[in-house]
Amino acid sequence: MHASRYQIVVSGRLGVAGRGAFRGFRIEPHGMHTALTGDLNRSGLLDVLTRTRDLPLDLIGLTCLAPGPDIRLAQ
């Protein structure tokens, strides 16, 4: 299945539960917010967006950084 690299920016900083929910992602400060970077197919992207809603985190931004056929998928 086709995957792309995404950067998802959520408001504030992630605590232990938030970091645990996004294992497999690169988690970095992004100004006052947190950037999650990972490789996802369409289904994986929808799953991550559902997790941000369920935690609840405010979605600040979503950017597709690079498509690629040989990208390892984040879970």
C-alpha positions as CSV (number, residue, x, y, z in Angstrom):
1,M,0.0,0.0,0.0
2,H,1.3,3.5,-0.9
3,A,2.7,5.5,2.1
4,S,3.8,9.1,2.5
5,R,5.8,10.9,5.2
6,Y,3.6,13.2,7.2
7,Q,4.2,15.9,9.9
8,I,1.3,16.3,12.2
9,V,1.5,19.3,14.6
10,V,-0.6,19.2,17.8
11,S,-1.0,21.9,20.4
12,G,1.1,21.9,23.5
13,R,3.6,19.3,24.7
14,L,2.9,15.5,24.9
15,G,3.0,13.8,28.3
16,V,3.8,10.1,28.9
17,A,0.4,8.9,27.6
18,G,0.6,11.1,24.4
19,R,4.1,9.8,23.7
20,G,3.0,6.3,24.2
21,A,0.1,6.7,21.8
22,F,2.5,7.8,19.1
23,R,5.3,5.3,19.4
24,G,7.0,4.8,16.1
25,F,6.8,8.6,15.3
26,R,9.6,11.1,15.6
27,I,8.3,13.5,18.3
28,E,9.9,16.9,18.5
29,P,9.1,20.4,19.9
30,H,7.6,22.7,17.3
31,G,7.6,26.1,18.8
32,M,4.9,25.9,21.6
33,H,3.5,22.8,20.0
34,T,4.6,19.2,19.2
35,A,5.4,17.8,15.8
36,L,4.8,14.1,15.1
37,T,6.6,12.8,12.0
38,G,6.0,9.4,10.5
39,D,5.3,7.3,7.4
40,L,1.7,6.4,6.9
41,N,-0.7,5.0,4.4
42,R,-4.3,6.4,4.2
43,S,-5.6,4.0,6.8
44,G,-2.7,4.8,9.2
45,L,-3.3,8.6,8.7
46,L,-6.9,8.2,9.7
47,D,-5.9,6.2,12.7
48,V,-3.5,8.9,13.9
49,L,-6.1,11.6,13.4
50,T,-8.5,9.6,15.5
51,R,-5.9,9.2,18.3
52,T,-5.4,13.0,18.3
53,R,-9.1,13.4,18.7
54,D,-9.4,10.8,21.4
55,L,-6.6,12.1,23.6
56,P,-7.9,15.0,23.1
57,L,-5.3,17.1,21.3
58,D,-5.9,20.1,19.1
59,L,-4.7,19.6,15.6
60,I,-2.6,22.6,14.5
61,G,-1.3,21.3,11.1
62,L,-0.9,18.4,8.8
63,T,1.7,18.3,6.0
64,C,2.6,15.6,3.6
65,L,6.4,15.8,3.4
66,A,7.3,13.2,0.9
67,P,5.7,10.2,-0.9
68,G,7.7,7.1,-1.4
69,P,7.2,3.4,-2.2
70,D,9.9,2.1,0.2
71,I,8.9,4.0,3.3
72,R,8.5,1.9,6.5
73,L,5.0,2.4,8.0
74,A,4.5,3.8,11.6
75,Q,1.9,1.9,13.6
